[in-house]
Amino acid sequence: AKPDPGALAAIAETWGLDDARQLVMVGDSISNDVAMGKAYGAGTVLVTNNGGGGGRVDSRHDAADIAVASLLELPRRLWERYAIPGPLGNTADAPLGSLKLAAAPV
């Protein structure tokens, strides 16, 4: 159960990843999703469009590596912050490391 990072370890093993920094935990809870990603050593994205506040990003969201008001912002923000290899990736210098693009089953 969140925020136990065991699920992220299982995903990394299934995908053949040996570096936690190749994963990003995306969620809407600082105490569960962001804490889980941080505990595993993965990048973290906080989606702020749940509950009150109209999805505004403010200083309370500094716990996450990236905070977005909407999932629509996520691809651009990942592109800006991570090196993403492959034909759909980028070649920019990336302050947060590199990612392997994949999606976890829901």
N, C-alpha and C positions, 0 to 999 in steps of 0.2 A: 504494500500500500504506500501511496505517496506520503511523505517525501523519501521513503527508502529508495536508494539509487539502484537496487538490484534489477529492476526492470530495464534500466538503461544499460546495465552491464550485459544483460541477456540480449538486448537488441544489438549491441556492439559485437558480441560474439557471433550472433547469427549473420551479421553483415560482414564479418571478417575484419573488423576494425580493431586496431591495436592501440589507438590513441583516442582518449575520451574527448579531446578537443575537436575531433571530426564529427561529433554529434552536437545538435542544438536541441534543447528542450524548450518547446513552445507551449505556453499556457497562460491562464488568466489569474493565477494565484501566486502571490509572492511566497506565502508560507508553505505551499505544497509544490507547485511546479518549478518555481525558481529555486527553492531550497533543494529540491531533488536534483536538478541539473547541476547546481553548485556542489552538492555533496559528491556527485560522480566526477566532477571536473569538466563537464560539458559546457558549451556556451548556453546562454539563456536568453529567451525572448519573452517579455511580458506583454500580453494583449490586454489593453486597458478598457475595452469597450463593454465590459460587463458592469452591471450595477450603476450607481450614481456617478456623477462627474462628467457624463457625456463623452467618455472616452479620452478625456484630456490626459496628456502625459505630464507629470510633475515630479518634483524632487523625491517623493515617496517611492518612485519607481526606479531609483538609482541602483537598487539591489540587482537588477537584471542587466546583462550586457547591452541589450537593446530593448527599448519599450516602444510599442506601436499602438496607435489608437484603433487600428483596424487590420485585419489580416491582409487587406488589399495593399498595405504598405510593406508587408513582410518581404516579398521578393526583392524589391529595391534596396531595403535595408540590409538584407543578407549579402546582396551583390556589393554593396559599399563596404561592408565590414569583414568579409571573408574572401579568400582566394578560392575560386570554384573551378576545378579543372574540367576539361571536356568541351565539346562543341557548343554547349549552351552556357559555358562558364565565362569567367573573366580572366584577365591577366594582370589586373591591378595589384599594387602592393596592398596587403590586407593586414590591418592592425590586430585582428583576432585569430589569425591562423587560416587553415584550409578546411574545407568541407568536402565530404563525398555525398553527392546528391542521391537521396533515396527517401522513401516514405514508409513510415511504420504502419502496419495494418491497424485499423481502428477497432 
